Amino acid sequence: MSQATGPAAARSGLIVVALCFLTIVFDGYDLIVYGSAVPSLLAEPGWNMGPAQVGAIGSYALVGMLIGALAAGAITDALGRRRIMLIGITWFSVLMVACSLAPNPGMLGLLRFLAGLGLGGVIPSAIALTVEYALRGRRQLYNALMFAGYSVGGVIAAVLALLLLADHGWRPLLAIGAAPLVIVLPLAWRFLPESVGYLLAKGRDDEARTLADRYGVDLPALREERAAAAGKAGPRALFRRDGITATLLFGAASFCGLLLVYGLNTWLPQIMRQAGYPLGSALTFLLVLNLGAIVGGVAASALADRFGPKPVTVGAFLLATACLLVLSQRVDTGLLFVAVAIAGLGSVGTQILVNGYVAVHYPASIRATALGWALGVGRAGAIVGPLFGGWVLASGIGFEWNFYGFAVPALAGAILIALIPKRRTAGTTTASTSDDPTTSGTTKEETTA
């Protein structure tokens, strides 16, 4: 049976990307809405919370995501991407309703932790499925379009907070996080396919061939990756002598990227309120941050397909560093909004680029495991981000120190990505085409690593 590679197959592949996008929209909403709700939580009657406690509760969901990402990255390689996606969507949706009904700070923290388990579980599978079903030569772009859903969720959270927070408080905002149960889950159940690479690994060749024909997946390339990775599946494969350096550097870069993402999304509205802006204006900064992440992340990933992921990711981290230093100064509002928008590229956008780089650096047999590792280690940075912001605000040393502190991991991220070595295939001295932004020929990774 010949492989379908025409427009119909391409459209079918886009259905997978669209479903993963919708999942990440609500994943992003459920996380970023907490930052939108921070001013209301600080004023919640009878709870008497300060910035440090609010920051700690913000980190509890991220602890859950760390555990969920590390576990799911390996579990999905054993059980399949589709099943974990469906379970994760159901899990975090139900827990968001429970969070909206929390009677006290302790219970809210516990429920946010439990919700984080499901949130962390779906991301490695969503990235792995998107990269697998994307057109070759457009994997970075498709990954960025999918993961832009995180910032779309942030935009929705900021808009709804502007509409609801002042009059209705934080509880309705969290309850809206249950929407995937009625919007995403039925569609995913009906249309989301299993990973072709997973089916091949399980010896289900006929099913794999059927899906490859339907969605235009390059089945011979997947078979080659599987043969090249024989005996290298599972978490231990990430720490072999020929790959441990990249594995450690990817984890550290993800730590820096997610520290920026969750630190800024949790505390930006409150930081700007401390700087003298009213609640509405402070929430607008969160909206601009995520709009900048959407536009910048997609544009940067298109460049990554053309020039390779390494130089573009390094450049995005450096832009983040510069803009965070601008935000630490008292400049006119127009320049401030521009800096916040570019910081969106430099925070959420850099993490999109790091995820895409990981996804094309490793073969399909361990792709979800590698993503689970990078995102799992990154969750430690995500935990530190809200805690750091809360500590600075509670200390009273000045809002600008938040931005100084966030600029450090942005610069570190650029250095870490620059140090990632070329990926080499066994018995060769050239970079693997898995890092290639094109389908054949000399890789961009060869010339930029």
Secondary structure, DSSP 8 states (H G I E B T S, - for coil): -----SHHHHHHHHHHHHHHHHHHHHHHHHHHHHHHHHHHHHT-TTT---HHHHHHHHHHHHHHHHHHHHHHHHHHHHH-HHHHHHHHHHHHHHHHHHHHT-SSHHHHHHHHHHHHHHHHHHHHHHHHHHHHHS-TT-HHHHHHHHHHHHHHHHHHHHHHHHHHHHHH-SHHHHHGGGTHHHHTHHHHHHH----HHHHHHTT-HHHHHHHHHHHT--HHHHHHHHHHTTT--SGGGGGSTTTHHHHHHHHHHHHHHHHHHHHHHHHHHHHHHHTT--HHHHHHHHHHHHHHHHHHHHHHHHHHHHH-HHHHHHHHHHHHHHHHHHHTS---HHHHHHHHHHHHIIIIIHHHHHHHHHHHHS-HHHHHHHHHHHHHHHHHHHHHHHHHHHHHHHHTS-THHHHHHHHHHHHHHHHHHHT----B-TT-SSB-GGG-SSSSSS-HHHHH-
